[in-house]
């Protein structure tokens, strides 16, 4: 039985820098896995998220450091706080508190859109400007509108 996702990718998260957009899609999938995991699956789902977040945040830090991104310290500090929370939650999950991981997943679901809209969009713009001397191009699928009756 396939469970309906609680956190789904939405094109509104697109930033126009393909490498970052791909990583963000994986982020959404990992958070959804936390939201939908059974207690027996929770530690593995949390470990998968921590692995993803470590690679994700390290990649962004590398981009920011290599290109002299002005808001690097603020961005890295926000990532560090998320990772610290994840590691604290992992200890609690390992001790049998599974609900705290679901709370973390909901907090990540709430945090991600704002982080992407402000800090990551600025980084995406910076990366595209440095690589192509232009601005990111974002094509979003049009959402079907309810028919008027």
Secondary structure by P-SEA (a helix, b strand, c coil): ccccccbbbbcccccccaaaaaaaaaaaaaaaaaacccccaaaaaaaaaaaaaaaaaaaaaaaaaaccccaaaaaaaaaaaaaaaaaaaaaaaaacaaaaaaaaaaaaaaacccccccaaaaaaaaaaaaaccccbbbbbccccccccc
